[in-house]
Amino acid sequence: MLTLLFYKNTSGAYVGDLYKGEQRLLATTHPATIAAAVFALDEYSLEIKTDKGAHTMQFPCEDDDLMPLTLLCVEPSMVHFITGLATFSATNFSAPPGFDKQADIHFRTAVHHLPDELVKNAPKGPVPKTFKAALRERNQFIYYPWE
């Protein structure tokens, strides 16, 4: 079972901290990267834990999950993270819609940082020439693992 915990960074932004059991996998301030990680791990549920309780949401997020997830939020900025996660959970990162120009970088970033042995879905095709620069840009929002 995957679990998502939260803490604040020094700027006061929420960091989503993803675990599989006791193993820490990824921490980031961007919910799309967390959604991409869940997709890469081929998981279909995610336990969200905050100071207010816990709820297991389905991936992709179902309408019945929205109210319990909102009630877990400690403050409005957490609502922003969780609603973003719910929205991005519906993304097929292997074949994102054409208008989504960031899905591939979130997917490749998540896969880059996840343990290879846990990744079940990986990006297809060659790595874009711009990936190294894009990863460097995305890494400023990654809090674990450290490069």
VEXZA-297596 format. One record per residue: x, y, z of N, C-alpha, C in turn. Coordinates in steps of 0.001 Angstrom, whole numbers, plus 500000, padded with zeros to 6 digits. Each point is the difference from the previous one (the first is absolute). Last residue first. Layout:
% VEXZA-297596
XYZXYZXYZ/...
% end
This chain:
% VEXZA-297596
519720514321495004500963499681498918501393500390500433/495503498409502959500880501104499683500993499550498945/494819498095500654501386499870500458500835501191499567/496586501866501539500577498672500204499705499192498764/498939504489499960500627500048501341500570498645500411/498476503112495339500157498653500545500757500111501331/499182503640496911498758499698500716500016498607500617/503527501709497282499895501009501051498720499812500820/500997497302496133500649499569501243499972501060501101/498452500701495430499027499310500861500621499635501346/502842501954496706498952500958500378499005499366500976/503269497241498125500661500952500892498989501038500508/498529497042496734500154499323501284500664500929501014/499678501498495575498665499978500614500056499330501374/503911499989497394499702501367500456498646500053500707/501195495899498076500977500333501035499731501393500581/497374498424496262499658499430501301500976500407501104/499750500973495020499813501061500984499796499462501424/500375497216496075501275500694500173499926501067501082/496757495651500205500162501245499235501345500663500296/499156494705500222500001501140500915500194501260499161/497715495652497712501280500572500431499814501166500957/496169496207499859500716500832499046501274500580500571/496044498869503364500390499308498768500778500963499120/499263499737505632499783500717498743500517499188498814/498405497215504212501058500973499727499693500715498691/497748496561504065499703500773498785501094501048499836/500483497187503594499295499052499118499648500641498659/503622500668504485499334500621498851499417498921499086/502749499152503946498588500228500295499213500548498815/504826499125500064499307498723500194498513500174500301/503026503800499494499744499292498742499158498747500186/499659504308503248500852498810499882499609499191498757/499079505278499849499481498794500662500993498849499884/500641504370497883500261499997501438499520498747500727/499364500732495223501423500221500264500325499831501487/495490499968498591500679498729499709501499500115500275/497447503944500436499596499010501003500754498693499794/500621503309496745500606500403501276499677498980501084/497941499480495805501424499652499930500738500378501293/495447501226499694500135498543499945501466499589500000/498976504575499686499648499511501341500186498482500071/500616501974495822501107500346500893499698499567501427/496639499339496707501169499165499738501149500312500950/496000502671500143499808498639500526501249499146499815/499132504703498439500866499733501155499923498557500503/497342502144496369501411500058499591500963499667501142/494690499331498401500798499924501230501477499900499635/496469499998496710500108501341500592500879500006501249/498929495889497605500908500875499264500193501378500599/498797495661503053499330500788498959500976500998499375/502181495567501975499247501165500501499304500733498858/502193495219500901499414500622498814499173501203500443/502507497672503182500590499334498836499507500604498696/498301501364504281501324500566499746500722499319498842/494900500953501454500700498816499500501379500500499584/496542502322503669500893500085498843500584498632499664/497137501267503828499297499516498814500878499994498754/501414501749504251499873498540500121499299499396498793/500573504784500772501079499332499262499913498474500085/496797502626502437499912500301498569501046499216499206/500137499718504689498783499350499495499865500208498493/503492502270502150500268498558499969498797499249499442/499453504575500777500909499768498871500307498526499840/497572501275503721499153500068498814500835499849498728/502340500081504069499170498794499903499069500046498800/502791503790500980500819498825499685499102498787499750/497849503937501444500561500191498658500821498776499575/498424500179504381498887499725499088500502500110498564/502921501285503330499947498539499905498849499585499078/500481504533501015501094499590499100500072498475499888/496741502028503006499717500132498563501137499553499077/499808497648504798499865501401499605499844500084498485/499928495810502275500289500811501170499802501486499706/497706495345497754500898501134499788500081500881501241/497099496067499227501323499723500581500921501215499973/495629499968497955499878500071501459501328499702500712/499666499553495269499919501411500384499944500151501517/499817495666498216501331500576499820500017501461500428/495848497683500010500894499542501075501411500576499889/496984501125496492499612500595501283500878499482501134/500756498165495611500279501433500087499640500612501351/499342495311498257501211500300500770500158501488500304/496507498068497203499748499700501413501206500307500887/500269500355495203499223501096500588499764499792501494/504338497696497994498573499915499716499277501147500698/505334499077498074499121500449501074498539499920499553/503576496688497665499739501429500126498964500291501084/501681497533502075500745500610498897499510499391498710/497949500781505391500241499152498837500812500777498967/500102500736505504499378500428498745500355499012498904/499760500124505623500583499304498855499234500415498760/500946502558504924499008499540499031500754499310498871/500651502373505460500481499286498821498824499604499111/501250504108504056499549498625499782500589499391498745/500959504455501939498558499856500214499493498578499787/504563501539499242499727500128501437498524499800500321/501464497593495612500319501336500497499759499998501509/500375496360495398499966500227501450500393501446500300/498293496349495787500399501364500301499867500178501509/500511495636496426499514500469501289500583501382500258/498898497273495303501012500755500729499381500463501309/499282496489495224499485500694501180501179500627500733/500613497424496075498652500480499727499319500602501225/505271498872497502499133499869501176498651500651499701/504484499582497485498829499197499616499123499676501210/504092502842499464500014498843500901498844499044499718/500351504088497623501202499211499682500070498729500846/496538503118500926499798499374498687501181499090499658/500421502615503804498988498957500258499717499244498708/502820503693499597500663498917500736499030498859500274/498327503942498052500811499262499029500719498828500671/497619502962502757499067499222499174500757499154498973/502548502988502538499506498912500857499042499117499199/501476503811497882501119499065500100499627498826500904/496952503560499543500069499235498748501140498985500037/499301503158503629499125498824500013500033499182498708/503933503093502369499092500004498846499147498743499961/503587501095503180498938500988500184499008499993498843/503060495714502022499986501116499067498857500960500324/502768494914501157499384501159500647500127501179499052/500483494146500107500078501273499293499322501076500831/500896495361501608500227499935498560500278501355499357/500251496879504963499757501336499441500382499977498534/498476495828503265500997500513499055499584501356499439/497446496989502963500953500831500737501028500673499089/495682498607497669500305499411501298500893500965500764/499938501993496064499450498660499763500384499208501230/499506505654499079500597498786500566499313498764499450/500581505870499287499443498727499574500791498817500550/498852505488500819501059499043500330499439498589499797/499052505558498663499406498670500058501113498982500125/499801505323501445500766498984499294499253498694500185/498609505577500445499885498598500384500813499111499078/501202505208501344499261499192499022499947498545500477/502425503744502144498617499797500417499145499233499014/504862501072500024499186501081499437498530499881500387/503271496709501231500363501255500670499230501204499466/497579495290499555501387500388499769500252501351500673/496292496176501577500233501276499333501491500227499796/497027495213500074500704500921500884500199501286499215/497095494854499643500300501383499641500858500656501061/498544494725497685500033500858501179500354501407499538/498178495118497707500488501353499772499827500797501283/500355494465498253499521500990500961500623501343499654/498997494617497793500687501287499967499347500949500992/500265494409499897499157501188500000500882501242500000/
% end
